[in-house]
Amino acid sequence: MSLCVQVAYAAQMKECDEEGYAAHAKEYAALQKHIRGKGVLGYAEPLDGPYWWAQLVPSDGVAYLQRCAWRLWNDEPLPAPGTVDDDVLDEMAEDLVLQLGGTNEKGQSFEHLCFHPVDRGFWVPVDFESVVLVDKRYGGCLGSSVRLLKELEALAAALKLNLTTDHNDKAVWAARDNPGGRAKWQKYGIESFNCLRLYRACQKSLELGAAVRFS
């Protein structure tokens, strides 16, 4: 199964689903009002114009990134590639709140990646340090796509992943389907595939002034 990462989702709905557009326009207006009350200013979701989306595969692809980021945050080696059936995410869930706003010895923080559920939530193109706790309608926490982009750059460096690679490159798909090979990013094929796509979403978020979300 897959999950879509979306940028300028309301604009997409305006083009293809009039009823869906009306609902999402109201949702974004409510989100903007809600986060202004939390001190996040300067975000206004575009309701028409260009949009972008891509699949994350599998549907919990973000979890693969979170477990790697959590190890990096704690100055530990990356976990074995291609599985989430270990204790890394359990450890993360137990300790995450204690780490809010914290950085490791390298000055790295991965909270804008690690605090979100794997299938919901928003990142807006405004730069703020710590994730903001919000209503459960918006996934329970709000992140910055500015900060998430930086966190993904640090994660990609650990994976030896070239972020200029086309996220639709056949080699990237091949590594996702059959992790392995000489390059480290190929060994972490699932992680690299989803890292590239979420990173590209952040770039589009900054370019379009629109939120990143899942659908």
SEBASE-955434 format. One record per residue (C-alpha): residue in one letter; chain; x, y negated, z negated. Coordinates in steps of 0.05 Angstrom, whole numbers. Each point is the difference from the previous one (the first is absolute). Example, Ala and Ser with C-alpha at 12.3 -4.5 7.8 and 13.67 -1.06 7.14 Angstrom:
% residues 2
@res:A	chain:A	x:246	y:90	z:-156
@res:S	chain:A	x:27	y:-69	z:13
% end
This chain:
% residues 215
@res:M	chain:A	x:0	y:0	z:0
@res:S	chain:A	x:21	y:-72	z:10
@res:L	chain:A	x:-14	y:-69	z:-29
@res:C	chain:A	x:1	y:-66	z:37
@res:V	chain:A	x:40	y:-59	z:-24
@res:Q	chain:A	x:-35	y:-63	z:25
@res:V	chain:A	x:19	y:-73	z:8
@res:A	chain:A	x:-54	y:-52	z:17
@res:Y	chain:A	x:-54	y:53	z:-8
@res:A	chain:A	x:-58	y:-49	z:1
@res:A	chain:A	x:25	y:-27	z:67
@res:Q	chain:A	x:0	y:72	z:26
@res:M	chain:A	x:-71	y:10	z:-25
@res:K	chain:A	x:-23	y:-64	z:34
@res:E	chain:A	x:22	y:29	z:67
@res:C	chain:A	x:-30	y:69	z:-7
@res:D	chain:A	x:-52	y:3	z:-56
@res:E	chain:A	x:-45	y:-61	z:-13
@res:E	chain:A	x:-33	y:30	z:-61
@res:G	chain:A	x:66	y:22	z:-29
@res:Y	chain:A	x:30	y:-68	z:13
@res:A	chain:A	x:-53	y:-36	z:-41
@res:A	chain:A	x:12	y:46	z:-59
@res:H	chain:A	x:76	y:-6	z:3
@res:A	chain:A	x:-3	y:-76	z:9
@res:K	chain:A	x:-38	y:-3	z:-66
@res:E	chain:A	x:49	y:48	z:-33
@res:Y	chain:A	x:60	y:-43	z:19
@res:A	chain:A	x:-35	y:-64	z:-23
@res:A	chain:A	x:-14	y:33	z:-67
@res:L	chain:A	x:72	y:25	z:-4
@res:Q	chain:A	x:28	y:-70	z:14
@res:K	chain:A	x:-44	y:-30	z:-55
@res:H	chain:A	x:18	y:55	z:-48
@res:I	chain:A	x:76	y:-6	z:8
@res:R	chain:A	x:-1	y:-76	z:-3
@res:G	chain:A	x:-27	y:10	z:-70
@res:K	chain:A	x:62	y:43	z:-13
@res:G	chain:A	x:47	y:-55	z:24
@res:V	chain:A	x:14	y:27	z:70
@res:L	chain:A	x:-7	y:-60	z:46
@res:G	chain:A	x:12	y:-12	z:74
@res:Y	chain:A	x:-35	y:61	z:30
@res:A	chain:A	x:-57	y:-6	z:49
@res:E	chain:A	x:-17	y:62	z:41
@res:P	chain:A	x:-7	y:-13	z:74
@res:L	chain:A	x:-69	y:23	z:24
@res:D	chain:A	x:16	y:3	z:74
@res:G	chain:A	x:60	y:5	z:45
@res:P	chain:A	x:53	y:55	z:6
@res:Y	chain:A	x:3	y:60	z:-46
@res:W	chain:A	x:44	y:61	z:-10
@res:W	chain:A	x:-8	y:71	z:-26
@res:A	chain:A	x:38	y:66	z:-2
@res:Q	chain:A	x:-10	y:69	z:-29
@res:L	chain:A	x:36	y:24	z:-63
@res:V	chain:A	x:9	y:75	z:3
@res:P	chain:A	x:-16	y:37	z:-44
@res:S	chain:A	x:-55	y:-40	z:-34
@res:D	chain:A	x:41	y:-4	z:-65
@res:G	chain:A	x:61	y:-23	z:39
@res:V	chain:A	x:10	y:-59	z:-48
@res:A	chain:A	x:12	y:50	z:-57
@res:Y	chain:A	x:62	y:26	z:36
@res:L	chain:A	x:27	y:-71	z:0
@res:Q	chain:A	x:-19	y:-13	z:-72
@res:R	chain:A	x:37	y:61	z:-26
@res:C	chain:A	x:64	y:-21	z:36
@res:A	chain:A	x:-7	y:-72	z:-23
@res:W	chain:A	x:-12	y:22	z:-72
@res:R	chain:A	x:66	y:38	z:0
@res:L	chain:A	x:36	y:-60	z:30
@res:W	chain:A	x:-32	y:-46	z:-52
@res:N	chain:A	x:28	y:44	z:-54
@res:D	chain:A	x:70	y:4	z:32
@res:E	chain:A	x:-9	y:74	z:14
@res:P	chain:A	x:14	y:40	z:64
@res:L	chain:A	x:-57	y:7	z:50
@res:P	chain:A	x:-45	y:60	z:-12
@res:A	chain:A	x:-1	y:58	z:48
@res:P	chain:A	x:-34	y:-21	z:65
@res:G	chain:A	x:-68	y:18	z:24
@res:T	chain:A	x:-38	y:20	z:-62
@res:V	chain:A	x:-41	y:-34	z:-54
@res:D	chain:A	x:-10	y:64	z:-40
@res:D	chain:A	x:49	y:-16	z:-55
@res:D	chain:A	x:4	y:-42	z:-64
@res:V	chain:A	x:22	y:-66	z:32
@res:L	chain:A	x:-70	y:-30	z:9
@res:D	chain:A	x:-22	y:25	z:-69
@res:E	chain:A	x:60	y:-35	z:-30
@res:M	chain:A	x:-16	y:-63	z:40
@res:A	chain:A	x:-72	y:-1	z:-23
@res:E	chain:A	x:21	y:6	z:-73
@res:D	chain:A	x:53	y:-54	z:1
@res:L	chain:A	x:-24	y:-49	z:52
@res:V	chain:A	x:-33	y:-51	z:-46
@res:L	chain:A	x:63	y:-4	z:-42
@res:Q	chain:A	x:40	y:-18	z:62
@res:L	chain:A	x:-45	y:-57	z:23
@res:G	chain:A	x:44	y:-57	z:23
@res:G	chain:A	x:63	y:39	z:-14
@res:T	chain:A	x:61	y:7	z:45
@res:N	chain:A	x:56	y:51	z:0
@res:E	chain:A	x:74	y:-14	z:-3
@res:K	chain:A	x:1	y:-15	z:75
@res:G	chain:A	x:-55	y:-52	z:-9
@res:Q	chain:A	x:-51	y:44	z:35
@res:S	chain:A	x:-74	y:2	z:-17
@res:F	chain:A	x:-49	y:45	z:35
@res:E	chain:A	x:-63	y:-18	z:-37
@res:H	chain:A	x:-38	y:-27	z:61
@res:L	chain:A	x:7	y:69	z:30
@res:C	chain:A	x:-7	y:44	z:-62
@res:F	chain:A	x:-58	y:-33	z:-35
@res:H	chain:A	x:-51	y:11	z:56
@res:P	chain:A	x:-43	y:61	z:9
@res:V	chain:A	x:20	y:39	z:62
@res:D	chain:A	x:-64	y:-15	z:38
@res:R	chain:A	x:-27	y:-68	z:-21
@res:G	chain:A	x:18	y:-70	z:-23
@res:F	chain:A	x:24	y:-64	z:33
@res:W	chain:A	x:66	y:-36	z:12
@res:V	chain:A	x:-7	y:-73	z:20
@res:P	chain:A	x:52	y:-44	z:36
@res:V	chain:A	x:17	y:-42	z:-61
@res:D	chain:A	x:65	y:7	z:-39
@res:F	chain:A	x:-10	y:16	z:-74
@res:E	chain:A	x:44	y:40	z:-46
@res:S	chain:A	x:-45	y:49	z:-36
@res:V	chain:A	x:-61	y:38	z:24
@res:V	chain:A	x:-66	y:-30	z:-23
@res:L	chain:A	x:-53	y:43	z:-34
@res:V	chain:A	x:-66	y:-11	z:36
@res:D	chain:A	x:-70	y:29	z:3
@res:K	chain:A	x:-5	y:74	z:18
@res:R	chain:A	x:-37	y:-21	z:64
@res:Y	chain:A	x:68	y:-22	z:25
@res:G	chain:A	x:39	y:62	z:-22
@res:G	chain:A	x:16	y:-24	z:-71
@res:C	chain:A	x:62	y:-39	z:18
@res:L	chain:A	x:21	y:-51	z:52
@res:G	chain:A	x:69	y:-2	z:30
@res:S	chain:A	x:41	y:-48	z:42
@res:S	chain:A	x:16	y:23	z:71
@res:V	chain:A	x:61	y:-47	z:-5
@res:R	chain:A	x:26	y:41	z:-59
@res:L	chain:A	x:-22	y:67	z:28
@res:L	chain:A	x:40	y:-14	z:64
@res:K	chain:A	x:63	y:-12	z:-42
@res:E	chain:A	x:-12	y:64	z:-40
@res:L	chain:A	x:-8	y:40	z:63
@res:E	chain:A	x:65	y:-29	z:26
@res:A	chain:A	x:36	y:26	z:-62
@res:L	chain:A	x:-34	y:68	z:7
@res:A	chain:A	x:19	y:4	z:74
@res:A	chain:A	x:72	y:-15	z:-17
@res:A	chain:A	x:0	y:60	z:-48
@res:L	chain:A	x:-30	y:43	z:55
@res:K	chain:A	x:50	y:-26	z:52
@res:L	chain:A	x:-60	y:-20	z:41
@res:N	chain:A	x:7	y:-54	z:54
@res:L	chain:A	x:-61	y:-44	z:-8
@res:T	chain:A	x:6	y:-27	z:71
@res:T	chain:A	x:-20	y:69	z:25
@res:D	chain:A	x:-67	y:2	z:35
@res:H	chain:A	x:-49	y:31	z:-48
@res:N	chain:A	x:-30	y:39	z:59
@res:D	chain:A	x:68	y:27	z:23
@res:K	chain:A	x:-4	y:74	z:18
@res:A	chain:A	x:60	y:14	z:-45
@res:V	chain:A	x:-37	y:-29	z:-59
@res:W	chain:A	x:-60	y:44	z:13
@res:A	chain:A	x:45	y:61	z:10
@res:A	chain:A	x:34	y:-13	z:-67
@res:R	chain:A	x:-68	y:-7	z:-34
@res:D	chain:A	x:-24	y:66	z:29
@res:N	chain:A	x:65	y:38	z:-11
@res:P	chain:A	x:44	y:-35	z:-52
@res:G	chain:A	x:73	y:17	z:8
@res:G	chain:A	x:60	y:-17	z:43
@res:R	chain:A	x:66	y:-34	z:-13
@res:A	chain:A	x:-24	y:-70	z:-17
@res:K	chain:A	x:-26	y:-13	z:-70
@res:W	chain:A	x:-63	y:-34	z:26
@res:Q	chain:A	x:-16	y:62	z:40
@res:K	chain:A	x:6	y:44	z:-61
@res:Y	chain:A	x:-49	y:-47	z:-33
@res:G	chain:A	x:-44	y:2	z:62
@res:I	chain:A	x:-68	y:-9	z:-35
@res:E	chain:A	x:27	y:-56	z:-44
@res:S	chain:A	x:33	y:-36	z:59
@res:F	chain:A	x:-62	y:5	z:44
@res:N	chain:A	x:-44	y:-33	z:-52
@res:C	chain:A	x:52	y:-50	z:-22
@res:L	chain:A	x:7	y:-27	z:71
@res:R	chain:A	x:-76	y:-7	z:8
@res:L	chain:A	x:-11	y:-34	z:-67
@res:Y	chain:A	x:59	y:-46	z:14
@res:R	chain:A	x:-28	y:-19	z:68
@res:A	chain:A	x:-67	y:-15	z:-35
@res:C	chain:A	x:36	y:-48	z:-46
@res:Q	chain:A	x:33	y:-35	z:59
@res:K	chain:A	x:-68	y:-7	z:33
@res:S	chain:A	x:-30	y:-25	z:-65
@res:L	chain:A	x:51	y:-57	z:-2
@res:E	chain:A	x:-8	y:-14	z:74
@res:L	chain:A	x:-76	y:-3	z:-1
@res:G	chain:A	x:-11	y:-27	z:-70
@res:A	chain:A	x:-44	y:60	z:-15
@res:A	chain:A	x:-4	y:53	z:-55
@res:V	chain:A	x:25	y:71	z:5
@res:R	chain:A	x:-52	y:52	z:-20
@res:F	chain:A	x:-19	y:72	z:13
@res:S	chain:A	x:-60	y:30	z:34
% end
